[in-house]
């Protein structure tokens, strides 16, 4: 009888300990680390090489919009599992910096880019022919 109680107590302690002690989860970092001081140094009129020297190689270079470089950084803490997203977009005109936009989750689009994006999403379906 005493051995049964002891076994039950050991089992309860072992299973109860699983709820208290959580497994280790490593921090997850993805993308280009964005240093705010380096972003502050990017000024209109700088060349692509100067921007690459300050910020590194861009994570995303769009084939259809080569005058836009996107730098994205995501950090997920192992304990909190709460993502932190940073994004910097550098726009070029004639191979020099025109503007730099920062934001969480995405840079703001110009009116022309918004119109182009909206136009590309519209799907026109013809009405079926009447017999």
Residue pairs with C-beta under 8 A, 6 or more apart in sequence:
24 78
25 78
25 79
25 81
26 78
27 75
27 76
27 77
27 78
28 74
28 75
28 76
28 78
29 73
29 74
29 75
30 73
30 74
30 75
31 59
31 71
31 72
31 73
31 74
32 55
32 56
32 57
32 58
32 59
32 71
32 72
32 73
33 73
34 55
34 71
34 73
34 86
34 87
34 88
38 54
38 55
39 54
39 55
39 88
39 100
39 102
41 54
42 51
42 54
42 55
42 90
42 97
42 100
43 97
44 96
44 97
44 98
44 99
45 96
45 97
46 96
46 97
47 95
47 96
47 97
48 92
48 95
51 69
51 90
51 97
52 58
55 71
55 88
55 90
56 71
58 69
58 70
58 71
58 90
59 70
59 71
59 72
60 69
60 70
60 72
61 68
61 69
61 70
62 68
62 70
67 91
67 92
67 93
67 98
68 89
68 90
68 91
68 92
69 89
69 90
69 92
70 87
70 88
70 89
70 107
71 87
71 88
71 89
71 90
72 85
72 86
72 87
73 85
73 86
73 87
74 83
74 84
74 85
74 86
75 83
75 84
76 82
76 83
76 84
77 84
85 104
85 105
86 102
86 104
87 102
87 103
87 104
87 105
87 106
87 107
88 100
88 101
88 102
88 107
89 100
89 101
89 102
89 103
89 107
90 97
90 99
90 100
91 97
91 98
91 99
91 100
91 101
92 98
101 107
101 108
109 117
